[in-house]
Amino acid sequence: MDIQYRLEQKRKVLKDFPGPRSLELTARRAAAVAAGVASSVPVYVADADGGIIHDVDGNSFIDLGSGIAVTTVGASDAAVVGAVKEQVEHFTHTCFMVTPYEGYVAVAEKLNELTPGHHAKRTVLFNSGAEAVENAIKIARVATGRSAVVAFDHAYHGRTNLTMGLTAKAMPYKYGFGPFASEIYRAPMSYPFREENAQITGKEAAERAILTMSKQIGADQIAAIVIEPIQGEGGFIVPAEGFLPRLAEFAKENGIVFIADEVQSGFARTGEWFAVQHEGVVPDLITTAKGIAGGMPLSAVTGRAELLDAVHGGGLGGTYGGNPVACAAALAAIETMDSQDLRGRAREIEATVKERFGKLQAELGENGIIGEIRGRGAMLALEFVKRGSAQAKEPDAATTKAIADYCLKEGVIILTCGTYGNVIRLLPPLVINDELLNDGLDVLEAAIRAVA
């Protein structure tokens, strides 16, 4: 990659980490910010570029989280910064529902072009992934005249009332916030590492889910099936091959809207523009956010024209949806992804990580703590189990946290996830250079060895 970085791409952690300025801000935060907002890293950011984050005390961290898969093109990509500056000089807001503007239309055109399928498409823009998912369900209900919605075990779809209902994990996302929206049902997911029957195929796992839907709901009552092609917060679970295609086929056979939630997996993250493309699945609707706009708040629902056009005028929208500055950022970010071949870069990162940690897993042995290495592109995970539990695969959240803490103290930011809290996820910016990536992986490997 021919990328000119604004900041030096090296980590540096001072002895007094977290430093005095971060500690001062932590005290101010405690007096001003709601306690329900948690942060996994105890430092405050001053600057960020490429794969590095500088804090207010002069520490430099390797970023292997990308703000949860957002800063795919880096936190201050020159093209995104330039596009934002140019747009801000003209107008920051008018509300597309009042006085529309070209940027919104241009983003819709680009999403209609990039998303899977050659059918006629339409796009509507929002602010967050949860908004996109909620509106996709609104669209499906209007278009089908049905109300039931099916989500899956281990799913995460957002923090609004409806999307909390879709989300599987109670703590911290749902606990105490009910009651939730009605007519939401849950089907079993394909989770190859944790299947009771290790030989079950993706198609068989799909038939299991289909049986649940047919018996508990009735196919003719289902408006939508919503699924993450690679589950995010649930543990970066990649369903067995054949699972997604069979679900999409079932949906088509029964007039059900198949919604691919690509909020975390979209925009070059998995080595394709979208994760469903790995198995040739064409969803009816696809929701996107996170990596779409280089860090600016933007999300979208894109899909079959007849579905989106079924909604009455004024039924979709929002004051800030498709903000002009965010639209300018999105067009620049997508251009960077394309011109820098970040899909190819994601595949290179996958090869590096899987080869390296595959060797470490083999070295630690079948009774070691690395249960599985999985993922696609630069959306990768290591699932940790208690030592000696090769058959039981007992989750080990404590070890996972210890590894993350070790990495942070050495200047590497990594994120954990998973229904059982025992998964480390790797989401480096796709513009990270090899030297910085390998330095970060050196630290992660040392952390695993230290606790193993």
C-alpha positions as CSV (number, residue, x, y, z in Angstrom):
1,M,0.0,0.0,0.0
2,D,1.2,3.5,-0.8
3,I,-0.1,5.4,2.2
4,Q,1.4,8.5,3.6
5,Y,0.8,8.6,7.4
6,R,0.4,11.9,9.3
7,L,1.6,10.3,12.6
8,E,4.5,8.1,13.2
9,Q,3.3,4.5,13.2
10,K,5.0,3.2,16.4
11,R,3.7,2.3,19.9
12,K,5.1,3.9,23.0
13,V,3.8,3.5,26.6
14,L,5.2,5.7,29.4
15,K,5.7,4.4,32.9
16,D,2.9,6.4,34.4
17,F,0.2,5.0,32.2
18,P,-2.6,6.0,32.5
19,G,-1.0,9.5,32.7
20,P,-2.0,12.5,34.8
21,R,-4.1,14.2,32.1
22,S,-6.2,11.0,31.5
23,L,-6.7,10.7,35.2
24,E,-7.8,14.3,35.4
25,L,-10.3,13.7,32.6
26,T,-11.5,10.5,34.3
27,A,-12.3,12.5,37.4
28,R,-14.2,15.2,35.3
29,R,-16.0,12.4,33.5
30,A,-17.2,10.8,36.7
31,A,-18.9,14.1,37.7
32,A,-20.4,14.8,34.3
33,V,-21.0,11.6,32.2
34,A,-23.7,9.0,33.0
35,A,-22.3,6.0,34.7
36,G,-24.0,3.7,32.3
37,V,-21.6,4.7,29.5
38,A,-18.5,2.4,29.9
39,S,-15.1,2.5,28.2
40,S,-12.7,-0.4,28.0
41,V,-9.5,1.8,27.8
42,P,-8.7,4.3,30.6
43,V,-7.0,6.9,28.4
44,Y,-8.2,9.8,26.4
45,V,-7.5,10.3,22.7
46,A,-5.6,13.3,21.4
47,D,-4.9,12.2,17.9
48,A,-5.1,9.2,15.6
49,D,-4.0,8.2,12.2
50,G,-3.5,4.9,10.3
51,G,-3.1,2.2,12.9
52,I,-2.0,4.4,15.8
53,I,-3.8,6.3,18.6
54,H,-2.1,9.0,20.6
55,D,-3.5,9.8,24.1
56,V,-3.4,13.1,26.0
57,D,-0.3,12.1,28.0
58,G,2.0,11.2,25.1
59,N,1.3,7.4,24.9
60,S,0.9,5.8,21.5
61,F,-1.2,2.7,21.1
62,I,-1.6,0.2,18.2
63,D,-5.2,0.2,17.3
64,L,-6.5,-3.4,16.6
65,G,-10.2,-2.4,17.2
66,S,-10.9,0.5,14.7
67,G,-13.5,2.0,17.1
68,I,-15.4,-1.3,16.6
69,A,-14.9,-1.7,12.9
70,V,-15.5,2.0,12.1
71,T,-12.1,3.5,11.1
72,T,-11.5,1.0,8.3
73,V,-9.6,3.7,6.3
74,G,-7.9,5.1,9.4
75,A,-9.1,7.7,11.9
76,S,-8.0,10.6,9.8
77,D,-7.8,9.5,6.2
78,A,-6.7,12.4,4.1
79,A,-9.5,12.0,1.5
80,V,-12.2,11.8,4.2
81,V,-10.7,14.8,6.0
82,G,-10.6,16.8,2.7
83,A,-14.2,15.9,1.8
84,V,-15.5,16.9,5.2
85,K,-13.6,20.2,5.2
86,E,-15.0,21.1,1.7
87,Q,-18.6,20.2,2.7
88,V,-18.4,22.0,6.0
89,E,-17.4,25.2,4.2
90,H,-20.8,25.1,2.3
91,F,-23.4,23.7,4.7
92,T,-23.5,21.3,7.6
93,H,-27.2,20.6,7.5
94,T,-30.5,21.4,5.8
95,C,-32.4,18.1,6.4
96,F,-32.9,16.0,3.3
97,M,-36.7,15.8,4.1
98,V,-36.9,19.6,3.7
99,T,-34.3,20.8,1.2
100,P,-32.5,17.8,-0.4
101,Y,-28.9,17.8,-1.7
102,E,-26.8,15.8,-4.1
103,G,-24.6,14.0,-1.6
104,Y,-27.4,11.9,-0.2
105,V,-28.4,10.9,-3.8
106,A,-24.8,10.1,-4.6
107,V,-24.3,7.8,-1.6
108,A,-27.6,6.0,-2.4
109,E,-26.4,5.5,-6.0
110,K,-23.0,4.1,-4.7
111,L,-24.7,1.7,-2.3
112,N,-27.1,0.5,-4.9
113,E,-24.1,-0.2,-7.1
114,L,-21.9,-2.0,-4.5
115,T,-24.4,-4.2,-2.6
116,P,-25.1,-7.7,-3.9
117,G,-27.5,-8.4,-6.7
118,H,-28.4,-6.8,-10.1
119,H,-32.0,-6.1,-9.4
120,A,-33.5,-2.5,-9.1
121,K,-32.6,-1.1,-5.7
122,R,-33.3,1.8,-3.5
123,T,-31.5,3.2,-0.4
124,V,-32.5,5.3,2.6
125,L,-30.0,6.8,5.0
126,F,-29.9,7.1,8.8
127,N,-27.4,7.7,11.6
128,S,-26.7,4.5,13.4
129,G,-26.6,0.7,12.8
130,A,-29.5,0.3,15.2
131,E,-31.6,2.8,13.3
132,A,-30.9,1.0,10.0
133,V,-31.9,-2.4,11.4
134,E,-35.1,-1.0,13.0
135,N,-36.1,0.7,9.7
136,A,-35.3,-2.4,7.7
137,I,-37.9,-4.2,9.9
138,K,-40.4,-1.4,9.4
139,I,-40.0,-1.8,5.7
140,A,-40.4,-5.6,5.8
141,R,-43.5,-5.3,7.8
142,V,-45.1,-2.8,5.5
143,A,-44.1,-4.7,2.3
144,T,-45.3,-8.1,3.6
145,G,-48.3,-7.1,5.7
146,R,-46.9,-9.5,8.4
147,S,-45.5,-8.8,11.8
148,A,-43.2,-11.6,13.1
149,V,-39.5,-11.1,12.9
150,V,-36.9,-13.9,13.5
151,A,-33.4,-13.2,14.9
152,F,-30.8,-15.8,16.0
153,D,-28.9,-17.0,19.1
154,H,-25.8,-14.9,19.9
155,A,-27.2,-12.0,17.8
156,Y,-26.5,-8.3,18.3
157,H,-28.5,-5.7,16.4
158,G,-28.4,-2.6,18.6
159,R,-29.6,-0.7,21.7
160,T,-32.9,0.7,20.7
161,N,-36.0,-1.0,22.2
162,L,-36.7,-3.0,19.0
163,T,-33.1,-3.9,18.4
164,M,-32.6,-4.9,22.0
165,G,-35.4,-7.3,21.5
166,L,-33.5,-8.8,18.5
167,T,-30.2,-8.9,20.5
168,A,-29.6,-12.2,22.3
169,K,-27.2,-11.2,25.2
170,A,-28.8,-9.8,28.3
171,M,-25.9,-8.2,30.1
172,P,-25.1,-5.4,29.5
173,Y,-27.3,-4.8,26.5
174,K,-30.8,-5.7,27.7
175,Y,-30.7,-6.2,31.4
176,G,-33.4,-4.1,33.2
177,F,-34.6,-2.3,30.0
178,G,-37.7,-4.3,29.2
179,P,-40.4,-4.8,28.2
180,F,-39.2,-5.1,24.6
181,A,-41.0,-4.9,21.3
182,S,-43.4,-7.8,20.6
183,E,-43.5,-10.4,17.7
184,I,-39.7,-11.1,17.9
185,Y,-38.7,-14.8,17.8
186,R,-35.3,-16.5,18.1
187,A,-33.9,-19.4,16.1
188,P,-30.8,-21.5,16.7
189,M,-27.6,-20.2,15.0
190,S,-24.9,-22.3,13.3
191,Y,-21.9,-22.0,15.7
192,P,-19.6,-24.7,14.4
193,F,-17.2,-24.6,17.4
194,R,-19.9,-25.2,19.9
195,E,-22.3,-27.6,18.0
196,E,-23.2,-30.7,20.0
197,N,-23.1,-32.6,16.8
198,A,-19.7,-31.7,15.4
199,Q,-20.7,-33.2,12.0
200,I,-23.7,-31.1,11.4
201,T,-23.5,-29.2,8.0
202,G,-24.5,-25.7,7.4
203,K,-27.6,-26.8,5.5
204,E,-28.6,-29.1,8.3
205,A,-28.2,-26.3,10.8
206,A,-30.4,-24.1,8.6
207,E,-33.1,-26.8,8.5
208,R,-33.0,-26.9,12.3
209,A,-33.7,-23.2,12.4
210,I,-36.3,-23.5,9.7
211,L,-38.1,-26.2,11.8
212,T,-38.1,-23.9,14.8
213,M,-39.6,-21.1,12.7
214,S,-42.2,-23.3,11.1
215,K,-43.4,-24.9,14.3
216,Q,-43.2,-21.9,16.6
217,I,-44.4,-19.1,14.3
218,G,-45.5,-20.3,10.9
219,A,-43.7,-19.3,7.7
220,D,-46.7,-17.4,6.4
221,Q,-46.6,-15.1,9.5
222,I,-42.9,-14.1,9.3
223,A,-42.2,-10.6,7.8
224,A,-38.4,-10.9,8.1
225,I,-35.4,-13.0,9.0
226,V,-32.6,-10.7,10.2
227,I,-29.1,-12.1,10.6
228,E,-25.5,-11.0,10.8
229,P,-23.5,-13.0,8.1
230,I,-20.7,-13.0,10.6
231,Q,-22.0,-12.3,14.1
232,G,-20.3,-9.5,15.8
233,E,-20.8,-9.0,19.6
234,G,-21.9,-12.7,19.8
235,G,-18.3,-13.8,19.1
236,F,-17.4,-13.3,15.5
237,I,-19.2,-16.5,14.7
238,V,-18.9,-17.6,11.1
239,P,-21.8,-20.0,10.3
240,A,-21.0,-23.3,8.6
241,E,-21.0,-23.1,4.8
242,G,-24.5,-23.5,3.4
243,F,-26.3,-22.1,6.4
244,L,-27.0,-18.6,4.9
245,P,-27.9,-19.8,1.4
246,R,-30.5,-22.2,2.8
247,L,-32.0,-19.5,5.0
248,A,-32.2,-17.1,2.1
249,E,-33.8,-19.8,0.0
250,F,-36.4,-20.6,2.6
251,A,-37.2,-16.9,2.9
252,K,-37.7,-16.6,-0.9
253,E,-39.9,-19.6,-1.0
254,N,-42.2,-18.2,1.7
255,G,-42.3,-14.5,0.8
256,I,-40.1,-13.5,3.8
257,V,-37.8,-10.6,3.6
258,F,-34.2,-11.7,4.2
259,I,-32.2,-9.0,5.9
260,A,-28.4,-9.1,6.1
261,D,-27.2,-7.0,9.0
262,E,-23.7,-6.0,7.7
263,V,-23.3,-3.1,10.1
264,Q,-20.0,-4.6,11.4
265,S,-19.0,-6.9,8.6
266,G,-19.5,-4.6,5.6
267,F,-17.2,-2.4,3.6
268,A,-14.2,-4.5,2.7
269,R,-13.8,-5.7,6.3
270,T,-14.1,-9.5,5.4
271,G,-12.2,-9.3,2.1
272,E,-15.3,-8.6,0.1
273,W,-17.4,-5.5,0.0
274,F,-20.0,-7.5,2.1
275,A,-19.7,-10.7,4.0
276,V,-22.7,-12.4,2.3
277,Q,-20.7,-12.3,-1.0
278,H,-18.5,-15.1,0.3
279,E,-21.3,-17.6,-0.3
280,G,-23.1,-15.7,-3.2
281,V,-26.1,-14.7,-1.0
282,V,-28.2,-11.8,-2.3
283,P,-30.3,-10.4,0.6
284,D,-33.5,-8.6,0.0
285,L,-32.4,-5.8,2.4
286,I,-28.9,-5.0,3.7
287,T,-28.1,-2.7,6.6
288,T,-24.8,-0.9,6.8
289,A,-23.1,1.6,9.1
290,K,-19.7,1.6,11.0
291,G,-17.1,1.5,8.2
292,I,-19.3,3.3,5.7
293,A,-18.0,6.9,6.3
294,G,-14.6,6.9,7.9
295,G,-15.9,7.6,11.4
296,M,-18.7,10.0,10.6
297,P,-22.2,8.9,11.7
298,L,-24.1,7.4,8.8
299,S,-26.0,4.2,8.2
300,A,-28.2,2.8,5.4
301,V,-30.8,0.4,4.4
302,T,-30.4,-0.8,0.8
303,G,-32.5,-3.3,-1.1
304,R,-35.1,-4.3,-3.5
305,A,-36.9,-1.3,-5.0
306,E,-40.3,-2.8,-4.6
307,L,-39.7,-3.3,-0.8
308,L,-38.4,0.2,0.0
309,D,-41.0,1.8,-2.3
310,A,-43.8,0.0,-0.6
311,V,-43.5,2.5,2.3
312,H,-45.8,5.5,2.1
313,G,-44.2,9.0,1.6
314,G,-42.9,10.4,4.9
315,G,-42.8,6.9,6.5
316,L,-39.0,6.8,6.5
317,G,-36.5,9.5,7.4
318,G,-35.2,11.5,10.4
319,T,-33.8,14.9,11.0
320,Y,-30.1,14.0,10.7
321,G,-30.4,10.9,8.4
322,G,-28.0,11.3,5.5
323,N,-26.3,14.4,7.0
324,P,-24.4,16.2,4.2
325,V,-21.0,16.1,5.9
326,A,-21.4,12.3,6.6
327,C,-22.3,11.7,3.0
328,A,-19.2,13.5,1.8
329,A,-17.1,11.4,4.1
330,A,-18.8,8.2,2.9
331,L,-18.1,8.9,-0.7
332,A,-14.4,9.6,0.1
333,A,-14.1,6.6,2.4
334,I,-15.5,4.2,-0.3
335,E,-13.2,5.7,-2.9
336,T,-10.2,5.1,-0.5
337,M,-11.3,1.5,0.0
338,D,-11.5,0.9,-3.7
339,S,-8.3,2.8,-4.8
340,Q,-6.2,1.2,-2.0
341,D,-7.7,-2.2,-2.6
342,L,-8.6,-2.6,1.0
343,R,-10.5,-5.8,0.3
344,G,-7.2,-7.3,-0.8
345,R,-5.5,-5.9,2.3
346,A,-8.1,-7.5,4.5
347,R,-7.3,-10.9,2.9
348,E,-3.6,-10.3,3.5
349,I,-4.3,-9.6,7.2
350,E,-6.3,-12.8,7.5
351,A,-3.5,-14.9,6.1
352,T,-1.0,-13.3,8.5
353,V,-3.1,-13.7,11.6
354,K,-4.3,-17.2,10.9
355,E,-0.9,-18.6,10.0
356,R,0.7,-17.1,13.0
357,F,-1.8,-18.0,15.6
358,G,-2.5,-21.3,14.0
359,K,1.1,-22.2,14.8
360,L,0.7,-21.0,18.3
361,Q,-2.5,-23.0,18.8
362,A,-0.8,-26.1,17.6
363,E,2.2,-25.5,19.9
364,L,-0.1,-25.1,22.9
365,G,-1.7,-28.4,22.0
366,E,-5.3,-29.6,22.0
367,N,-5.6,-28.9,25.8
368,G,-4.3,-25.4,25.4
369,I,-6.3,-22.2,25.9
370,I,-6.9,-21.3,22.2
371,G,-10.2,-23.1,21.3
372,E,-10.6,-21.7,17.9
373,I,-9.3,-19.1,15.4
374,R,-12.0,-18.0,13.0
375,G,-13.2,-15.1,10.9
376,R,-12.8,-13.7,7.4
377,G,-10.6,-10.9,6.2
378,A,-9.7,-8.5,9.0
379,M,-12.7,-9.6,11.0
380,L,-11.0,-12.3,13.1
381,A,-11.4,-13.9,16.5
382,L,-9.6,-16.1,19.0
383,E,-12.0,-18.0,21.3
384,F,-10.4,-19.0,24.6
385,V,-11.3,-22.0,26.7
386,K,-10.1,-23.3,30.1
387,R,-6.9,-25.3,30.0
388,G,-7.6,-29.0,29.7
389,S,-11.2,-28.6,28.5
390,A,-10.6,-29.7,24.9
391,Q,-13.8,-31.7,24.8
392,A,-16.0,-29.5,27.1
393,K,-14.7,-26.3,25.5
394,E,-15.4,-24.5,28.7
395,P,-15.3,-20.7,28.1
396,D,-12.7,-18.7,29.9
397,A,-13.6,-15.1,30.2
398,A,-11.1,-14.4,33.0
399,T,-8.1,-15.5,30.8
400,T,-9.6,-13.5,27.9
401,K,-9.7,-10.3,30.0
402,A,-6.2,-11.0,31.3
403,I,-4.9,-11.1,27.8
404,A,-6.6,-7.9,26.8
405,D,-5.3,-6.2,29.9
406,Y,-1.7,-7.4,29.2
407,C,-2.0,-6.0,25.7
408,L,-3.2,-2.6,26.8
409,K,-0.4,-2.2,29.3
410,E,2.0,-2.9,26.4
411,G,0.3,-0.3,24.2
412,V,-2.0,-2.5,22.1
413,I,-5.8,-1.9,22.1
414,I,-7.8,-5.0,21.4
415,L,-11.5,-5.7,22.0
416,T,-13.3,-8.6,23.6
417,C,-16.7,-10.0,22.7
418,G,-18.8,-13.2,22.8
419,T,-21.8,-14.5,24.5
420,Y,-19.5,-16.0,27.2
421,G,-17.0,-13.0,27.2
422,N,-14.2,-15.4,26.0
423,V,-13.4,-14.0,22.5
424,I,-10.8,-11.6,21.4
425,R,-11.7,-9.9,18.2
426,L,-9.2,-8.4,15.8
427,L,-10.4,-5.4,13.7
428,P,-7.3,-3.5,12.7
429,P,-7.7,-0.5,10.3
430,L,-7.2,-1.9,6.8
431,V,-4.6,0.8,6.2
432,I,-2.3,-0.5,9.0
433,N,1.2,-1.3,7.7
434,D,2.9,-4.7,8.2
435,E,5.4,-3.5,10.7
436,L,2.8,-2.1,13.0
437,L,0.4,-5.0,12.6
438,N,3.2,-7.5,13.4
439,D,4.3,-5.5,16.4
440,G,0.7,-5.6,17.7
441,L,0.5,-9.4,17.0
442,D,3.8,-9.9,18.8
443,V,2.3,-8.3,21.9
444,L,-0.9,-10.4,21.6
445,E,1.2,-13.6,21.3
446,A,3.3,-12.7,24.3
447,A,0.1,-12.1,26.3
448,I,-1.3,-15.5,25.3
449,R,2.0,-17.2,26.3
450,A,2.1,-15.3,29.6
451,V,-1.3,-16.6,30.7
452,A,-1.1,-20.0,29.0
